[in-house]
Each structure stands twice: as C-alpha cells, then as structure tokens.
C-alpha cells in the first residue's frame, strides 16, 4: 500500500469524524457555551486560570502527546499495516476521542475536579477511593519512567566516559526553553502583551534556543545528577501557578510538535509526489501471533489494543483532561477542538509513524533501532528524497529526535501535578480543599507536601528500576481508559443524557485489559513456579500488582454497571 494514500485518506476520515461525530456528541451531551466554566467560577491564579483556546490546546496536546503515538504504531506494525490503520481510525474516532472529550466535559460540569470526584458523585465514595489509588499508582509509574527517560536524554557522558555532545545539546535547549516560557508567561499574563505578538516572538525564540543549544552546551552531568535536578524541577513546576510555566511552556512546545508533523507530512507527501516509490514494505497482515519482533508482543488480541495506546485511546488523557485542562477551559465550546480534536491529531501522528516504519521496514526488523530512531530516520530520509533537500537528512533526523525527547519533559511535570491532585482528593471530601481541613489531613493535602511525596516515590522508583514493573503500564493505562469511559457513561446516565455511545468502547477496553493482565500474571506465576533464573523482585511485583489491578477493575466495573444499568449509586 502506498504511504501517501494511507496518510491522505486516513486524515480525511479523521476530519470527517471530527465534524460529524464530534458535532453529534456535543448535541447529545448538551454542551452549552453560555455556562460559566470552572476556570472563571473558581479562578485562583494558581490552578484555575482561564486560557485562550490556542494556548490551552498547546498545553493539552503537549501533555498527551510525545513518544506514545510514535512508539505504539511502530511496535504494533509487526501485525501488519491493516490492523494498525483500522485500530487508529476506528479507535481514535469512536473510542479515544469520545473518551477524551467525555472526560473533559464531565470534569467541567463537576467544577473542574478530577475523575475521582466524578466517580464519587456518580458511582460512590468507595469507588472513588479505589479509582484514585489506581490512578495515583499509574501516575507514579509515569513519573518514574519519564524522569528516567529525560535524565537519559540529558546524560552528558557516554558509556566509556566521554562527553555526549547530543545529550548535552538537548539539556541546554530544554533549560533555555524553560527560561523562555517563564518570560512568555510574565509578558502575556502580567504585562498584557498581545498573544499574537508574543507567539511570533516566542516562535523566533524557539529557533534561537535550538541554534544556541546545538552550538553551545557546556553542561555535562551524569544520569543520577540529572535525576535529582529533575526531581527538584518537577517539585517546583508542579506547585507553581499554571500561568507562569505550564501554560506558556506547553503552548510554545506545541509549535515544536506542529512543526514536526508538518515536516513529516511534507516528507511523506512530497517524496511520493516527486516520483519516489513509497509503497510500505509492511505486509497487510502478518498473522494473529507476533513472530517478527525479537521480543514477541504475543497474540494480536489483546496486544494490538494495548500497544497502540496514545494513537487510538489512552487512559492518561482522561487524567490530563480532567486534571489540568478542565481548570483552564475558557468556554465550553473549546472542549471539542481541544479534547476531541487533540486526540484525532494524535491519530494523524500515529499514521505518520506507520509510514515512517514502512519506509525502512527491513532495517526495523533487525531489532537494533528504537521506535523513536525509526521514526526520525524514516521521515528524514523521505524529506531527503525531495529535490533540493537531499542534504537535510542528518539535520531533520536530529530535530525530530530532539522534539520527541522534549515532550517527555513536558508530560513529566503535568503527570506530577495530576498525581498531586489525585493524592489530595483521596484525603478530601467532595467540595473540600486543603484549606478546609485540619490535623494530618491538612499536612498531607498541602500542595507542597503532596507533590513532594509524589516526587520522592516517582524519582526514587526511577532510580531503582521502574523497568521491573513497566510491562504492566500498557494494560494499566488502557484499564484506566475503560474506567474513565465507565465513569462518564454513569454520569451522563444520571443526568438523563444519551450515554449509549460509551457501551461498546468501555466493554471492549475492559475485556482487552483484563485479558492482557491475565496473560501477564499467569506468565509471571509460571516463571515463579518453575524457579526460572530470570525471576527477581520485578517478577513478583508484576504478579502481585497485576492481580490487584485485575481485581480492582472487576470491582469498579461491577459498581459502575450497577449505576449505569441499575440506576442506583452505590455508597
């Protein structure tokens, strides 16, 4: 199949889905632009801060994007390009975008609180506690992984102790970018600078950061030192007012991602139009079992639907939408382009990733390239196929890798802030804030304390081997998506709105994740039973945590279904 055709037809289908299905959902749910959003009603200058739609889209898209929609489709391509395309398009339009839009809208109508409070109000307080514990543990794992990934991309030394120029450049650019974002926030929110003018200056600043960082990077620190620095950074960033760093940095970061997608689109289409053969070498369908990758993904069901997460549906998105985005939404009409539209843009990025791996399929099969490298190599070679751009391949490849790495840092402190919200809400009753309680609850729910606990757990796990339990993340993330769908479905049913569009997605994702967890747990138990040499603490942790997640999902599903189909909220 021709890559240009896959990309163009796929994008056309996504646009049609946004216009028709997204518009229909808004009418069914009763989106009302005359209602005051929590950002205005509860504005506090710290978490609740109204943001213009382009700025908030930058934050939301930067937080949910990153390596996810790149890694997943490339890894899942071992099942063939047809299953990947079908899941990205069907999953994106009818599963992921509905999930993201619903989570954001439900949070807006619950005073911008997280899905944990939506669960409490519509399913029950016990279900809320279980949901928050699950979500918090998932976020701690995200913090551990992203902190480790970012520290790895900043590590100034190679394995033999020599200076790593590329990593030092990434670190320098990231530092400059943070400084520029703070200046941007001060100018726009405190000096009243016009957003259009500030944006032009900001984009010029991005280019300046890239040029300076690539040519001047004197900071060379080890991986462990960077882990400590990153821990301090996310502690500060996650309790700082959103207008000073989160909003401006994510808004400016989005231009990097938009630029990456434009380069990718030009590469795929431009190379195809100039007469190059862009037929993807990936077979249409390889079989129901992965026999291609060095570490087999297993059977297509459930592996395909767990591996491709951010490119089709991801539970992490519901935490972003209900955690930070809902507290900054200026008008209810902005929810559709930001949540539903943002998810479909990720779907387009997933299709681009598939085109990239299809262009260098045989090289990917050798197992020596990471998905990020495959993405950058494939697209940069496509760009180099265009007459006049032949010499740009090394530069384009470096910029693509840099952009993907930068988004890990963007998602990192968003995840930390979300974990802080979850930790606080666990100890608070609906409507309470940390200022309303006393004693140990006042201490634990203090923003600095709640964030510090999260940072210690996340960074500590990252330094001691989060990879031991990371294989559970895929299933846990998709299980979170199933529970988010169930929660929004219960709320819509309680207020008398049409919620039937959630039935198939939530049931399907529950079955997928339960099957995946069952496979993981049974595999680990077998290893323990036979006394395999590979058994370590991570094996036991996966078996125990996998079992707990499985049971938790069953309990929450039962309580949620009682509300949805029985009409009763359980205490």
NUKE-160638 format. One line per field, with one value per residue (C-alpha): residue in three letters; x, y, z. Coordinates in nm, 2 decimals, m for minus. Example, Ala and Ser with C-alpha at 12.3 -4.5 7.8 and 13.67 -1.06 7.14 Angstrom:
<nodes>
code	ALA  SER
px	1.23  1.37
py	m0.45  m0.11
pz	0.78  0.71
</nodes>
This chain:
<nodes>
code	UNK  UNK  UNK  UNK  UNK  UNK  UNK  UNK  UNK  UNK  UNK  UNK  UNK  UNK  UNK  UNK  UNK  UNK  UNK  UNK  UNK  UNK  UNK  UNK  UNK  UNK  UNK  UNK  UNK  UNK  UNK  UNK  UNK  UNK  UNK  UNK  UNK  UNK  UNK  UNK  UNK  UNK  UNK  UNK  UNK  UNK  UNK  UNK  UNK  UNK  UNK  UNK  UNK  UNK  UNK  UNK  UNK  UNK  UNK  UNK  UNK  UNK  UNK  UNK  UNK  UNK  UNK  UNK  UNK  UNK  UNK  UNK  UNK  UNK  UNK  UNK  UNK  UNK  UNK  UNK  UNK  UNK  UNK  UNK  UNK  UNK  UNK  UNK  UNK  UNK  UNK  UNK  UNK  UNK  UNK  UNK  UNK  UNK  UNK  UNK  UNK  UNK  UNK  UNK  UNK  UNK  UNK  UNK  UNK  UNK  UNK  UNK  UNK  UNK  UNK  UNK  UNK  UNK  UNK  UNK  UNK  UNK  UNK  UNK  UNK  UNK  UNK  UNK  UNK  UNK  UNK  UNK  UNK  UNK  UNK  UNK  UNK  UNK  UNK  UNK  UNK  UNK  UNK  UNK  UNK  UNK  UNK  UNK  UNK  UNK  UNK  UNK  UNK  UNK  UNK  UNK  UNK  UNK  UNK  UNK  UNK  UNK  UNK  UNK  UNK  UNK  UNK  UNK  UNK  UNK  UNK  UNK  UNK  UNK  UNK  UNK  UNK  UNK  UNK  UNK  UNK  UNK  UNK  UNK  UNK  UNK  UNK  UNK  UNK  UNK  UNK  UNK  UNK  UNK  UNK  UNK  UNK  UNK  UNK  UNK  UNK  UNK  UNK  UNK  UNK  UNK  UNK  UNK  UNK  UNK  UNK  UNK  UNK  UNK  UNK  UNK  UNK  UNK  UNK  UNK  UNK  UNK  UNK  UNK  UNK  UNK  UNK  UNK  UNK  UNK  UNK  UNK  UNK  UNK  UNK  UNK  UNK  UNK  UNK  UNK  UNK  UNK  UNK  UNK  UNK  UNK  UNK  UNK  UNK  UNK  UNK  UNK  UNK  UNK  UNK  UNK  UNK  UNK  UNK  UNK  UNK  UNK  UNK  UNK  UNK  UNK  UNK  UNK  UNK  UNK  UNK  UNK  UNK  UNK  UNK  UNK  UNK  UNK  UNK  UNK  UNK  UNK  UNK  UNK  UNK  UNK  UNK  UNK  UNK  UNK  UNK  UNK  UNK  UNK  UNK  UNK  UNK  UNK  UNK  UNK  UNK  UNK  UNK  UNK  UNK  UNK  UNK  UNK  UNK  UNK  UNK  UNK  UNK  UNK  UNK  UNK  UNK  UNK  UNK  UNK  UNK  UNK  UNK  UNK  UNK  UNK  UNK  UNK  UNK  UNK  UNK  UNK  UNK  UNK  UNK  UNK  UNK  UNK  UNK  UNK  UNK  UNK  UNK  UNK  UNK  UNK  UNK  UNK  UNK  UNK  UNK  UNK  UNK  UNK  UNK  UNK  UNK  UNK  UNK  UNK  UNK  UNK  UNK  UNK  UNK  UNK  UNK  UNK  UNK  UNK  UNK  UNK  UNK  UNK  UNK  UNK  UNK  UNK  UNK  UNK  UNK  UNK  UNK  UNK  UNK  UNK  UNK  UNK  UNK  UNK  UNK  UNK  UNK  UNK  UNK  UNK  UNK  UNK  UNK  UNK  UNK  UNK  UNK  UNK  UNK  UNK  UNK  UNK  UNK  UNK  UNK  UNK  UNK  UNK  UNK  UNK  UNK  UNK  UNK  UNK  UNK  UNK  UNK  UNK  UNK  UNK  UNK  UNK  UNK  UNK  UNK  UNK  UNK  UNK  UNK  UNK  UNK  UNK  UNK  UNK  UNK  UNK  UNK  UNK  UNK  UNK  UNK  UNK  UNK  UNK  UNK  UNK  UNK  UNK  UNK  UNK  UNK  UNK  UNK  UNK  UNK  UNK  UNK  UNK  UNK  UNK  UNK  UNK  UNK  UNK  UNK  UNK  UNK  UNK  UNK  UNK  UNK  UNK  UNK  UNK  UNK  UNK  UNK  UNK  UNK  UNK  UNK  UNK  UNK  UNK  UNK  UNK  UNK  UNK  UNK  UNK  UNK  UNK  UNK  UNK  UNK  UNK  UNK  UNK  UNK  UNK  UNK  UNK  UNK  UNK  UNK  UNK  UNK  UNK  UNK  UNK  UNK  UNK  UNK  UNK  UNK  UNK  UNK  UNK  UNK  UNK  UNK  UNK  UNK  UNK  UNK  UNK  UNK  UNK  UNK  UNK  UNK  UNK  UNK  UNK  UNK  UNK  UNK  UNK  UNK  UNK  UNK  UNK  UNK  UNK  UNK  UNK  UNK  UNK  UNK  UNK  UNK  UNK  UNK  UNK  UNK  UNK  UNK  UNK  UNK  UNK  UNK  UNK  UNK  UNK  UNK
px	0.00  0.12  0.21  0.08  m0.26  m0.27  m0.19  m0.42  m0.72  m0.67  m0.66  m0.97  m1.15  m1.03  m1.15  m1.49  m1.51  m1.44  m1.70  m1.99  m1.94  m1.78  m2.06  m2.32  m2.17  m2.18  m2.55  m2.62  m2.43  m2.57  m2.26  m2.37  m2.14  m2.35  m2.24  m1.96  m1.66  m1.47  m1.17  m1.38  m1.60  m1.31  m1.02  m0.75  m0.44  m0.27  m0.46  m0.79  m0.67  m0.87  m0.66  m0.74  m0.82  m0.49  m0.29  m0.49  m0.47  m0.09  m0.09  m0.34  m0.17  0.18  0.08  m0.10  0.14  0.51  0.65  0.32  0.16  0.51  0.62  0.29  0.21  0.57  0.58  0.24  0.33  0.45  0.09  0.06  m0.04  m0.41  m0.48  m0.28  m0.47  m0.81  m0.75  m0.61  m0.90  m1.19  m1.03  m0.95  m1.29  m1.52  m1.31  m1.02  m1.17  m1.50  m1.30  m1.10  m1.40  m1.62  m1.36  m1.30  m1.67  m1.76  m1.49  m1.61  m1.96  m1.80  m1.62  m1.30  m1.23  m1.06  m1.24  m1.20  m1.46  m1.68  m1.67  m1.76  m2.06  m2.20  m2.09  m1.99  m1.72  m1.57  m1.54  m1.37  m1.10  m1.03  m1.01  m0.78  m0.54  m0.53  m0.48  m0.22  m0.01  m0.03  0.09  0.38  0.49  0.46  0.67  0.94  0.96  0.95  1.21  1.44  1.39  1.45  1.76  1.88  1.85  2.03  2.31  2.63  2.85  2.87  2.93  3.31  3.30  3.34  3.13  2.79  2.75  2.40  2.26  2.43  2.26  1.92  1.97  2.08  1.79  1.54  1.69  1.67  1.31  1.20  1.35  1.18  0.85  0.86  0.94  0.65  0.41  0.51  0.47  0.13  m0.04  0.12  0.23  m0.07  0.13  m0.09  m0.09  m0.03  0.28  0.41  0.35  0.56  0.84  0.81  0.85  1.15  1.28  1.23  1.45  1.71  1.70  1.77  2.05  2.22  2.17  2.31  2.62  2.67  2.62  2.88  2.68  2.78  2.62  2.57  2.23  2.19  2.27  2.01  1.75  1.80  1.78  1.46  1.31  1.36  1.24  0.91  0.85  0.87  0.69  0.40  0.31  0.39  0.09  0.00  0.03  0.40  0.53  0.28  0.06  0.33  0.58  0.32  0.18  0.53  0.62  0.32  0.48  0.77  0.52  0.32  0.65  0.75  0.41  0.45  0.79  0.66  0.36  0.59  0.83  0.56  0.36  0.65  0.86  0.56  0.47  0.83  0.80  0.97  0.83  0.66  0.49  0.51  0.71  0.50  0.27  m0.10  m0.15  0.12  m0.08  m0.25  0.07  0.38  0.67  0.86  0.99  1.28  1.06  0.73  0.42  0.21  m0.13  m0.28  m0.57  m0.51  m0.16  m0.26  m0.50  m0.26  0.04  m0.13  m0.25  m0.19  m0.25  m0.61  m0.71  m0.51  m0.63  m0.36  m0.55  m0.85  m0.63  m0.49  m0.84  m1.00  m0.69  m0.54  m0.72  m1.07  m0.93  m0.82  m1.11  m1.23  m1.56  m1.74  m1.72  m1.34  m1.38  m1.45  m1.14  m0.91  m1.02  m1.18  m0.97  m0.65  m0.70  m0.75  m0.43  m0.25  m0.42  m0.27  0.07  0.02  m0.05  0.27  0.46  0.33  0.45  0.79  0.85  0.71  0.98  1.26  1.08  1.37  1.60  1.35  1.33  1.70  1.59  1.87  1.67  1.43  1.09  1.20  1.50  1.29  1.05  1.32  1.52  1.23  1.09  1.42  1.50  1.16  1.24  1.58  1.40  1.26  1.48  1.68  1.65  1.89  2.15  1.90  1.86  2.10  1.96  1.60  1.67  1.83  1.55  1.29  1.46  1.51  1.14  1.03  1.27  1.15  0.79  0.88  0.98  0.65  0.45  0.66  0.56  0.20  0.19  0.33  0.07  m0.20  m0.07  m0.08  m0.44  m0.52  m0.33  m0.51  m0.85  m0.80  m0.80  m1.07  m1.45  m1.63  m1.61  m1.33  m0.99  m0.67  m0.76  m1.08  m0.93  m0.70  m0.46  m0.28  m0.52  m0.41  m0.05  m0.09  m0.31  m0.08  0.03  0.40  0.38  0.15  0.39  0.70  0.56  0.49  0.83  1.01  0.81  0.84  1.21  1.31  1.14  1.30  1.65  1.60  1.44  1.09  1.15  1.09  0.72  0.69  0.54  0.22  0.18  0.03  m0.26  m0.29  m0.31  m0.58  m0.77  m0.77  m0.93  m1.20  m1.28  m1.29  m1.54  m1.74  m1.74  m1.85  m2.12  m2.25  m2.26  m2.44  m2.70  m2.75  m2.83  m3.06  m2.83  m2.76  m2.47  m2.51  m2.21  m2.00  m2.12  m1.91  m1.59  m1.59  m1.69  m1.43  m1.15  m1.24  m1.22  m0.89  m0.72  m0.84  m0.72  m0.38  m0.35  m0.44  m0.17  0.09  0.00  m0.01  0.32  0.49  0.33  0.46  0.81  0.79  0.65  0.93  1.20  1.33  1.67  1.51  1.28  1.36  1.16  1.01  0.86  0.69  0.58  0.42  0.24  0.11  0.03  m0.13  m0.36  m0.46  m0.53  m0.74  m0.95  m0.98  m1.11  m1.37  m1.49  m1.51  m1.68  m1.95  m2.02  m2.02  m2.25  m2.49  m2.53  m2.55  m2.79  m2.95  m2.99  m2.85  m2.54  m2.35  m2.21
py	0.00  0.35  0.56  0.88  0.72  0.58  0.92  1.13  0.90  0.85  1.22  1.28  1.02  1.18  1.52  1.38  1.21  1.54  1.73  1.48  1.25  1.51  1.76  1.50  1.42  1.79  1.80  1.47  1.57  1.93  2.13  2.49  2.78  3.01  2.82  2.97  2.73  2.64  2.84  3.16  3.05  2.93  3.13  3.13  3.24  2.90  2.60  2.76  3.01  3.08  3.03  3.12  2.82  2.81  2.83  2.56  2.34  2.38  2.26  1.97  1.85  1.88  1.69  1.40  1.37  1.27  0.93  0.74  0.79  0.72  0.41  0.22  0.21  0.13  m0.16  m0.29  m0.29  m0.64  m0.75  m0.57  m0.22  m0.30  m0.38  m0.07  0.16  0.02  0.05  0.40  0.53  0.33  0.35  0.72  0.84  0.62  0.53  0.77  1.10  1.01  0.92  1.24  1.47  1.30  1.31  1.68  1.76  1.56  1.74  2.08  2.00  1.89  2.22  2.12  1.83  1.51  1.19  1.07  1.32  1.24  0.87  0.98  1.18  0.93  0.58  0.61  0.71  0.36  0.35  0.69  0.57  0.27  0.48  0.73  0.47  0.30  0.64  0.76  0.44  0.47  0.83  0.74  0.49  0.76  1.00  0.73  0.64  0.99  1.11  0.83  0.89  1.26  1.20  0.96  1.21  1.47  1.24  1.42  1.11  0.80  0.45  0.49  0.83  1.06  1.37  1.31  1.62  1.54  1.49  1.80  1.99  1.85  1.95  2.30  2.36  2.24  2.47  2.77  2.67  2.68  3.02  3.15  3.00  3.19  3.52  3.45  3.39  3.71  3.91  3.77  3.73  4.01  4.27  4.22  4.15  4.05  3.68  3.71  3.93  3.71  3.40  3.54  3.64  3.30  3.10  3.31  3.23  2.86  2.88  3.08  2.81  2.54  2.73  2.82  2.48  2.29  2.51  2.60  2.33  2.34  2.14  1.78  1.59  1.23  1.04  1.03  1.40  1.49  1.27  1.48  1.80  1.68  1.59  1.94  2.09  1.90  1.97  2.35  2.33  2.13  2.37  2.69  2.88  2.74  3.08  3.12  2.79  2.52  2.72  2.91  2.62  2.38  2.64  2.71  2.34  2.26  2.45  2.21  1.92  2.10  2.17  1.80  1.70  1.94  1.81  1.46  1.54  1.72  1.42  1.16  1.35  1.54  1.23  1.05  1.33  1.35  1.00  0.80  0.46  0.50  0.16  0.04  m0.28  m0.39  m0.68  m0.60  m0.87  m1.10  m1.33  m1.35  m1.41  m1.18  m1.39  m1.10  m0.88  m1.00  m0.97  m1.11  m0.90  m1.22  m1.26  m0.97  m0.97  m0.81  m0.69  m0.46  m0.26  m0.23  m0.15  0.13  0.35  0.72  0.68  0.54  0.56  0.63  0.65  0.91  1.15  1.14  1.24  1.54  1.65  1.63  1.73  2.04  2.12  2.15  2.41  2.63  2.60  2.94  2.83  2.50  2.53  2.49  2.14  1.98  2.11  2.07  1.72  1.55  1.73  1.69  1.31  1.30  1.49  1.22  0.97  1.15  1.13  0.76  0.72  0.92  0.69  0.39  0.55  0.61  0.25  0.13  0.32  0.14  m0.18  m0.41  m0.21  m0.21  m0.59  m0.61  m0.50  m0.26  0.07  0.21  0.33  0.70  0.64  0.45  0.75  1.01  0.80  0.71  1.06  1.23  1.00  1.08  1.45  1.39  1.23  1.57  1.75  2.03  1.88  1.59  1.73  1.79  1.43  1.45  1.78  1.68  1.35  1.53  1.78  1.50  1.31  1.63  1.72  1.37  1.39  1.74  1.62  1.37  1.66  1.84  1.54  1.48  1.77  1.75  1.40  1.51  1.79  1.54  1.30  1.58  1.64  1.27  1.24  1.54  1.43  1.09  1.26  1.52  1.50  1.64  2.02  2.03  2.19  2.15  2.48  2.34  2.05  2.02  1.78  1.52  1.57  1.93  1.83  1.55  1.76  2.07  2.11  2.11  1.80  1.61  1.69  1.61  1.26  1.20  1.32  1.10  0.79  0.86  0.96  0.70  0.43  0.57  0.54  0.19  0.02  0.12  m0.11  m0.41  m0.33  m0.11  m0.41  m0.36  0.00  m0.07  m0.27  m0.03  0.27  0.11  m0.02  0.34  0.44  0.17  0.30  0.66  0.56  0.38  0.69  0.94  0.69  0.67  1.04  1.10  0.84  1.00  1.34  1.18  1.23  0.98  0.76  0.46  0.56  0.45  0.10  m0.07  0.12  0.06  m0.30  m0.37  m0.19  m0.38  m0.71  m0.61  m0.50  m0.79  m1.04  m0.86  m0.86  m1.23  m1.32  m1.11  m1.26  m1.62  m1.59  m1.45  m1.71  m1.98  m1.84  m1.83  m2.18  m2.34  m2.14  m1.97  m1.80  m1.48  m1.44  m1.13  m0.88  m0.74  m1.07  m1.09  m0.73  m0.78  m1.09  m0.92  m0.57  m0.74  m0.94  m0.63  m0.43  m0.72  m0.74  m0.36  m0.35  m0.61  m0.43  m0.09  m0.24  m0.41  m0.09  0.12  m0.12  m0.12  0.26  0.25  m0.04  m0.04  0.33  0.32  0.49  0.26  0.42
pz	0.00  m0.09  0.22  0.07  0.01  0.37  0.52  0.30  0.32  0.69  0.76  0.55  0.76  1.08  0.97  0.88  1.22  1.39  1.20  1.21  1.51  1.73  1.65  1.72  2.06  2.16  2.09  2.27  2.58  2.60  2.56  2.64  2.58  2.79  3.11  3.32  3.32  3.64  3.52  3.57  3.85  4.07  3.94  4.19  4.00  4.06  3.92  3.80  3.53  3.21  2.89  2.54  2.32  2.12  2.45  2.62  2.31  2.33  2.69  2.64  2.32  2.46  2.77  2.59  2.30  2.30  2.23  2.27  1.93  1.77  1.96  1.97  1.59  1.51  1.75  1.65  1.28  1.33  1.29  0.96  0.84  0.80  1.17  1.28  1.04  1.13  1.51  1.48  1.28  1.44  1.79  1.75  1.63  1.83  2.14  2.21  2.11  2.28  2.59  2.59  2.51  2.77  3.05  2.99  2.97  3.28  3.48  3.36  3.49  3.83  3.90  3.72  3.96  3.86  3.75  4.11  4.22  3.92  4.04  4.39  4.28  4.03  4.15  4.51  4.77  4.79  4.41  4.42  4.67  4.45  4.14  4.29  4.43  4.09  3.90  4.15  4.12  3.74  3.75  3.99  3.73  3.46  3.67  3.72  3.36  3.22  3.47  3.38  3.01  3.04  3.26  2.99  2.71  2.93  3.05  2.94  2.93  2.71  2.84  2.81  3.00  2.70  2.66  2.49  2.28  2.15  2.50  2.63  2.35  2.44  2.80  2.71  2.48  2.74  3.00  2.76  2.67  3.03  3.08  2.77  2.87  3.21  3.03  2.79  3.08  3.26  2.94  2.84  3.18  3.38  3.12  2.89  2.58  2.28  2.23  1.86  1.91  2.19  1.98  1.69  1.93  2.11  1.79  1.70  2.05  1.99  1.69  1.89  2.16  1.91  1.75  2.08  2.23  1.93  1.93  2.29  2.56  2.84  3.10  3.13  3.42  3.49  3.48  3.86  3.90  3.64  3.82  4.13  3.93  3.75  4.09  4.22  3.89  3.88  4.25  4.18  3.84  3.98  4.26  4.07  3.92  3.58  3.41  3.48  3.34  3.25  3.01  2.83  2.81  2.68  2.43  2.29  2.30  2.08  1.80  1.81  1.77  1.50  1.32  1.35  1.20  0.91  0.83  0.85  0.62  0.37  0.38  0.31  0.05  m0.10  m0.16  m0.31  m0.55  m0.67  m0.81  m0.53  m0.46  m0.12  m0.11  0.25  0.28  0.58  0.49  0.51  0.77  0.92  1.14  1.47  1.66  1.66  1.53  1.39  1.68  1.89  2.20  2.08  2.16  2.18  2.02  1.82  2.07  2.32  2.23  1.94  2.15  2.45  2.24  2.04  2.32  2.26  1.89  1.95  2.31  2.63  2.99  3.07  2.85  3.08  3.37  3.18  3.06  3.40  3.59  3.43  3.11  3.27  3.52  3.23  2.98  2.88  2.71  2.68  2.30  2.33  2.47  2.13  1.94  2.24  2.35  2.06  1.80  2.00  2.01  1.63  1.57  1.77  1.54  1.24  1.41  1.46  1.08  1.01  1.24  1.04  0.72  0.87  0.98  0.64  0.46  0.64  0.73  0.66  0.88  1.16  1.15  1.26  1.61  1.65  1.63  1.89  1.77  1.81  1.59  1.33  1.32  1.28  1.03  0.81  0.79  0.74  0.45  0.30  0.32  0.16  m0.13  m0.23  m0.49  m0.33  0.02  m0.02  0.22  0.50  0.62  0.92  1.04  1.01  1.19  1.48  1.51  1.51  1.79  1.98  1.95  2.08  2.37  2.47  2.51  2.77  3.00  2.91  3.01  3.32  3.53  3.40  3.53  3.86  3.90  3.82  4.08  4.34  4.26  4.30  4.63  4.77  4.66  4.83  5.17  5.10  5.09  4.78  4.77  5.03  4.98  5.18  5.35  5.49  5.69  5.99  6.15  5.95  5.65  5.63  5.62  5.36  5.13  5.14  4.78  4.85  5.08  4.84  4.55  4.75  4.83  4.46  4.35  4.61  4.51  4.13  4.11  4.37  4.16  3.85  4.00  4.14  3.84  3.73  3.43  3.65  3.66  3.35  3.14  3.35  3.23  2.90  3.05  3.34  3.11  2.89  3.20  3.32  2.99  3.04  3.39  3.26  2.99  3.25  3.48  3.21  3.10  3.45  3.49  3.16  3.25  3.59  3.43  3.17  2.87  2.59  2.71  2.48  2.26  2.56  2.59  2.33  2.39  2.77  2.75  2.48  2.67  2.99  2.81  2.64  2.96  3.17  2.91  2.90  3.28  3.29  3.04  3.23  3.57  3.45  3.27  3.58  3.81  3.58  3.60  3.98  4.00  3.79  3.97  3.65  3.67  3.54  3.85  4.06  4.26  3.95  3.86  4.20  4.17  3.83  3.95  4.27  4.12  3.81  4.03  4.23  3.91  3.78  4.10  4.12  3.76  3.83  4.15  3.98  3.67  3.88  4.08  3.77  3.58  3.88  3.83  3.45  3.41  3.76  3.82  4.17  4.31  4.55  4.87
</nodes>
